[in-house]
Amino acid sequence: MARPLKEINWDYVERLVMAGCKAVEIYPELGINENTFYYRFKDYFGESFQDYHGKLHSIGHGKIRLTQFEKALDGNSQMLMLLGEEWLGQRKQSEQTPPKDSQVDNENIEMDEKHKLRQRIAELEEELDNKSETGSEL
């Protein structure tokens, strides 16, 4: 006689998948092995875990967005500010992303090169002035 199937709370499994949990994070908690999980998942939902996972995880993202949106509209000022910053780009000027280090380095190198060129031009002009004062050939 076969052992009875272990009871699985599929609503809970759906919530875990919506939260982004992978199969390897779910089946140990259910107390079943990997193959049993995949087989029973497909039997219950009618499609493979991999196929269904993407759909459920997207639904989870949508529910989070909706909850954030509703909280913002209900007067949660922090959520309203967060969504304004993220969705509408309403960051304070001081919070704007600073330039990348490489961009700053490139700007500093360009300034150094310009400074060196100005110094060299000044040196050459000084040499030219000295030669013209002494009457040396150029």
CNS distance restraints for C-alpha pairs under 8 A (distance, minus, plus):
assign (resid   6 and name CA) (resid  32 and name CA) 7.95 0.50 0.50
assign (resid   8 and name CA) (resid  30 and name CA) 6.99 0.50 0.50
assign (resid   9 and name CA) (resid  13 and name CA) 6.49 0.50 0.50
assign (resid  10 and name CA) (resid  14 and name CA) 6.09 0.50 0.50
assign (resid  11 and name CA) (resid  15 and name CA) 6.37 0.50 0.50
assign (resid  12 and name CA) (resid  16 and name CA) 6.27 0.50 0.50
assign (resid  13 and name CA) (resid  17 and name CA) 6.25 0.50 0.50
assign (resid  13 and name CA) (resid  26 and name CA) 7.29 0.50 0.50
assign (resid  14 and name CA) (resid  18 and name CA) 6.12 0.50 0.50
assign (resid  14 and name CA) (resid  56 and name CA) 7.19 0.50 0.50
assign (resid  15 and name CA) (resid  19 and name CA) 6.19 0.50 0.50
assign (resid  16 and name CA) (resid  20 and name CA) 6.58 0.50 0.50
assign (resid  16 and name CA) (resid  21 and name CA) 5.45 0.50 0.50
assign (resid  16 and name CA) (resid  26 and name CA) 7.41 0.50 0.50
assign (resid  17 and name CA) (resid  21 and name CA) 4.98 0.50 0.50
assign (resid  17 and name CA) (resid  22 and name CA) 6.81 0.50 0.50
assign (resid  17 and name CA) (resid  53 and name CA) 6.21 0.50 0.50
assign (resid  17 and name CA) (resid  56 and name CA) 6.17 0.50 0.50
assign (resid  17 and name CA) (resid  57 and name CA) 5.97 0.50 0.50
assign (resid  18 and name CA) (resid  53 and name CA) 7.76 0.50 0.50
assign (resid  18 and name CA) (resid  56 and name CA) 4.95 0.50 0.50
assign (resid  18 and name CA) (resid  57 and name CA) 4.22 0.50 0.50
assign (resid  18 and name CA) (resid  58 and name CA) 7.16 0.50 0.50
assign (resid  18 and name CA) (resid  59 and name CA) 6.40 0.50 0.50
assign (resid  18 and name CA) (resid  60 and name CA) 4.30 0.50 0.50
assign (resid  18 and name CA) (resid  61 and name CA) 7.53 0.50 0.50
assign (resid  19 and name CA) (resid  57 and name CA) 6.42 0.50 0.50
assign (resid  19 and name CA) (resid  60 and name CA) 5.94 0.50 0.50
assign (resid  20 and name CA) (resid  57 and name CA) 5.53 0.50 0.50
assign (resid  20 and name CA) (resid  60 and name CA) 7.75 0.50 0.50
assign (resid  21 and name CA) (resid  25 and name CA) 6.05 0.50 0.50
assign (resid  21 and name CA) (resid  26 and name CA) 6.89 0.50 0.50
assign (resid  22 and name CA) (resid  26 and name CA) 6.55 0.50 0.50
assign (resid  23 and name CA) (resid  27 and name CA) 6.06 0.50 0.50
assign (resid  23 and name CA) (resid  34 and name CA) 7.75 0.50 0.50
assign (resid  23 and name CA) (resid  49 and name CA) 7.73 0.50 0.50
assign (resid  24 and name CA) (resid  28 and name CA) 7.03 0.50 0.50
assign (resid  24 and name CA) (resid  34 and name CA) 7.41 0.50 0.50
assign (resid  25 and name CA) (resid  29 and name CA) 7.19 0.50 0.50
assign (resid  26 and name CA) (resid  30 and name CA) 6.54 0.50 0.50
assign (resid  27 and name CA) (resid  31 and name CA) 6.31 0.50 0.50
assign (resid  27 and name CA) (resid  32 and name CA) 5.64 0.50 0.50
assign (resid  27 and name CA) (resid  33 and name CA) 6.32 0.50 0.50
assign (resid  27 and name CA) (resid  34 and name CA) 6.19 0.50 0.50
assign (resid  27 and name CA) (resid  37 and name CA) 6.01 0.50 0.50
assign (resid  28 and name CA) (resid  32 and name CA) 6.07 0.50 0.50
assign (resid  28 and name CA) (resid  33 and name CA) 6.88 0.50 0.50
assign (resid  28 and name CA) (resid  34 and name CA) 7.99 0.50 0.50
assign (resid  32 and name CA) (resid  36 and name CA) 6.45 0.50 0.50
assign (resid  32 and name CA) (resid  37 and name CA) 6.48 0.50 0.50
assign (resid  33 and name CA) (resid  37 and name CA) 6.22 0.50 0.50
assign (resid  34 and name CA) (resid  38 and name CA) 6.34 0.50 0.50
assign (resid  35 and name CA) (resid  39 and name CA) 6.09 0.50 0.50
assign (resid  36 and name CA) (resid  40 and name CA) 5.95 0.50 0.50
assign (resid  37 and name CA) (resid  41 and name CA) 5.82 0.50 0.50
assign (resid  38 and name CA) (resid  42 and name CA) 6.19 0.50 0.50
assign (resid  38 and name CA) (resid  48 and name CA) 7.10 0.50 0.50
assign (resid  38 and name CA) (resid  49 and name CA) 6.45 0.50 0.50
assign (resid  39 and name CA) (resid  43 and name CA) 6.22 0.50 0.50
assign (resid  40 and name CA) (resid  44 and name CA) 6.03 0.50 0.50
assign (resid  41 and name CA) (resid  45 and name CA) 5.95 0.50 0.50
assign (resid  41 and name CA) (resid  46 and name CA) 7.71 0.50 0.50
assign (resid  41 and name CA) (resid  47 and name CA) 7.66 0.50 0.50
assign (resid  41 and name CA) (resid  48 and name CA) 6.93 0.50 0.50
assign (resid  41 and name CA) (resid  49 and name CA) 6.46 0.50 0.50
assign (resid  42 and name CA) (resid  46 and name CA) 5.00 0.50 0.50
assign (resid  42 and name CA) (resid  47 and name CA) 4.82 0.50 0.50
assign (resid  42 and name CA) (resid  48 and name CA) 4.94 0.50 0.50
assign (resid  42 and name CA) (resid  49 and name CA) 6.67 0.50 0.50
assign (resid  43 and name CA) (resid  47 and name CA) 7.50 0.50 0.50
assign (resid  47 and name CA) (resid  51 and name CA) 6.58 0.50 0.50
assign (resid  47 and name CA) (resid  52 and name CA) 6.45 0.50 0.50
assign (resid  48 and name CA) (resid  52 and name CA) 6.17 0.50 0.50
assign (resid  49 and name CA) (resid  53 and name CA) 5.60 0.50 0.50
assign (resid  50 and name CA) (resid  54 and name CA) 6.91 0.50 0.50
assign (resid  51 and name CA) (resid  55 and name CA) 7.28 0.50 0.50
assign (resid  52 and name CA) (resid  56 and name CA) 6.24 0.50 0.50
assign (resid  53 and name CA) (resid  57 and name CA) 5.91 0.50 0.50
assign (resid  54 and name CA) (resid  58 and name CA) 6.17 0.50 0.50
assign (resid  55 and name CA) (resid  59 and name CA) 6.32 0.50 0.50
assign (resid  56 and name CA) (resid  60 and name CA) 6.22 0.50 0.50
assign (resid  57 and name CA) (resid  61 and name CA) 6.41 0.50 0.50
assign (resid  58 and name CA) (resid  62 and name CA) 6.24 0.50 0.50
assign (resid  59 and name CA) (resid  63 and name CA) 6.17 0.50 0.50
assign (resid  60 and name CA) (resid  64 and name CA) 6.31 0.50 0.50
assign (resid  61 and name CA) (resid  65 and name CA) 6.27 0.50 0.50
assign (resid  62 and name CA) (resid  66 and name CA) 6.12 0.50 0.50
assign (resid  63 and name CA) (resid  67 and name CA) 6.04 0.50 0.50
assign (resid  64 and name CA) (resid  68 and name CA) 6.11 0.50 0.50
assign (resid  65 and name CA) (resid  69 and name CA) 6.04 0.50 0.50
assign (resid  66 and name CA) (resid  70 and name CA) 6.05 0.50 0.50
assign (resid  67 and name CA) (resid  71 and name CA) 6.08 0.50 0.50
assign (resid  68 and name CA) (resid  72 and name CA) 6.15 0.50 0.50
assign (resid  68 and name CA) (resid  79 and name CA) 6.47 0.50 0.50
assign (resid  68 and name CA) (resid  83 and name CA) 7.95 0.50 0.50
assign (resid  69 and name CA) (resid  73 and name CA) 6.28 0.50 0.50
assign (resid  69 and name CA) (resid  79 and name CA) 7.72 0.50 0.50
assign (resid  69 and name CA) (resid  80 and name CA) 7.76 0.50 0.50
assign (resid  69 and name CA) (resid  83 and name CA) 7.65 0.50 0.50
assign (resid  70 and name CA) (resid  74 and name CA) 6.02 0.50 0.50
assign (resid  71 and name CA) (resid  75 and name CA) 6.56 0.50 0.50
assign (resid  71 and name CA) (resid  76 and name CA) 5.53 0.50 0.50
assign (resid  71 and name CA) (resid  79 and name CA) 6.66 0.50 0.50
assign (resid  71 and name CA) (resid  80 and name CA) 7.82 0.50 0.50
assign (resid  72 and name CA) (resid  76 and name CA) 4.83 0.50 0.50
assign (resid  72 and name CA) (resid  77 and name CA) 6.38 0.50 0.50
assign (resid  72 and name CA) (resid  78 and name CA) 7.60 0.50 0.50
assign (resid  72 and name CA) (resid  79 and name CA) 4.99 0.50 0.50
assign (resid  72 and name CA) (resid  80 and name CA) 4.41 0.50 0.50
assign (resid  72 and name CA) (resid  83 and name CA) 7.85 0.50 0.50
assign (resid  73 and name CA) (resid  80 and name CA) 7.24 0.50 0.50
assign (resid  75 and name CA) (resid  80 and name CA) 7.58 0.50 0.50
assign (resid  76 and name CA) (resid  80 and name CA) 6.21 0.50 0.50
assign (resid  77 and name CA) (resid  81 and name CA) 6.07 0.50 0.50
assign (resid  78 and name CA) (resid  82 and name CA) 6.12 0.50 0.50
assign (resid  79 and name CA) (resid  83 and name CA) 6.11 0.50 0.50
assign (resid  80 and name CA) (resid  84 and name CA) 6.07 0.50 0.50
assign (resid  81 and name CA) (resid  85 and name CA) 6.10 0.50 0.50
assign (resid  82 and name CA) (resid  86 and name CA) 6.05 0.50 0.50
assign (resid  83 and name CA) (resid  87 and name CA) 5.42 0.50 0.50
assign (resid  83 and name CA) (resid  88 and name CA) 7.25 0.50 0.50
assign (resid  84 and name CA) (resid  88 and name CA) 4.99 0.50 0.50
assign (resid  84 and name CA) (resid  89 and name CA) 6.46 0.50 0.50
assign (resid  84 and name CA) (resid  90 and name CA) 5.50 0.50 0.50
assign (resid  84 and name CA) (resid  91 and name CA) 7.91 0.50 0.50
assign (resid  85 and name CA) (resid  89 and name CA) 4.70 0.50 0.50
assign (resid  85 and name CA) (resid  90 and name CA) 4.40 0.50 0.50
assign (resid  85 and name CA) (resid  91 and name CA) 5.16 0.50 0.50
assign (resid  86 and name CA) (resid  90 and name CA) 7.49 0.50 0.50
assign (resid  91 and name CA) (resid  95 and name CA) 6.08 0.50 0.50
assign (resid  91 and name CA) (resid  96 and name CA) 6.56 0.50 0.50
assign (resid  92 and name CA) (resid  96 and name CA) 6.78 0.50 0.50
assign (resid  99 and name CA) (resid 103 and name CA) 6.16 0.50 0.50
assign (resid  99 and name CA) (resid 104 and name CA) 6.54 0.50 0.50
assign (resid 100 and name CA) (resid 104 and name CA) 6.46 0.50 0.50
assign (resid 101 and name CA) (resid 105 and name CA) 6.05 0.50 0.50
assign (resid 102 and name CA) (resid 106 and name CA) 6.08 0.50 0.50
assign (resid 103 and name CA) (resid 107 and name CA) 6.28 0.50 0.50
assign (resid 104 and name CA) (resid 108 and name CA) 6.20 0.50 0.50
assign (resid 105 and name CA) (resid 109 and name CA) 6.15 0.50 0.50
assign (resid 106 and name CA) (resid 110 and name CA) 6.21 0.50 0.50
assign (resid 107 and name CA) (resid 111 and name CA) 6.25 0.50 0.50
assign (resid 108 and name CA) (resid 112 and name CA) 6.15 0.50 0.50
assign (resid 109 and name CA) (resid 113 and name CA) 6.15 0.50 0.50
assign (resid 110 and name CA) (resid 114 and name CA) 6.20 0.50 0.50
assign (resid 111 and name CA) (resid 115 and name CA) 6.10 0.50 0.50
assign (resid 112 and name CA) (resid 116 and name CA) 6.16 0.50 0.50
assign (resid 113 and name CA) (resid 117 and name CA) 6.16 0.50 0.50
assign (resid 114 and name CA) (resid 118 and name CA) 6.16 0.50 0.50
assign (resid 115 and name CA) (resid 119 and name CA) 6.25 0.50 0.50
assign (resid 116 and name CA) (resid 120 and name CA) 6.18 0.50 0.50
assign (resid 117 and name CA) (resid 121 and name CA) 6.11 0.50 0.50
assign (resid 118 and name CA) (resid 122 and name CA) 6.17 0.50 0.50
assign (resid 119 and name CA) (resid 123 and name CA) 6.21 0.50 0.50
assign (resid 120 and name CA) (resid 124 and name CA) 6.16 0.50 0.50
assign (resid 121 and name CA) (resid 125 and name CA) 6.09 0.50 0.50
assign (resid 122 and name CA) (resid 126 and name CA) 6.11 0.50 0.50
assign (resid 123 and name CA) (resid 127 and name CA) 6.21 0.50 0.50
assign (resid 124 and name CA) (resid 128 and name CA) 6.09 0.50 0.50
assign (resid 125 and name CA) (resid 129 and name CA) 6.13 0.50 0.50
assign (resid 126 and name CA) (resid 130 and name CA) 6.16 0.50 0.50
assign (resid 127 and name CA) (resid 131 and name CA) 6.13 0.50 0.50
assign (resid 128 and name CA) (resid 132 and name CA) 6.17 0.50 0.50
assign (resid 128 and name CA) (resid 138 and name CA) 7.67 0.50 0.50
assign (resid 129 and name CA) (resid 133 and name CA) 6.14 0.50 0.50
assign (resid 130 and name CA) (resid 134 and name CA) 6.21 0.50 0.50
assign (resid 131 and name CA) (resid 135 and name CA) 5.80 0.50 0.50
assign (resid 131 and name CA) (resid 136 and name CA) 4.95 0.50 0.50
assign (resid 131 and name CA) (resid 137 and name CA) 7.02 0.50 0.50
assign (resid 131 and name CA) (resid 138 and name CA) 6.96 0.50 0.50
assign (resid 132 and name CA) (resid 136 and name CA) 6.28 0.50 0.50
assign (resid 132 and name CA) (resid 137 and name CA) 7.89 0.50 0.50
assign (resid 132 and name CA) (resid 138 and name CA) 7.95 0.50 0.50
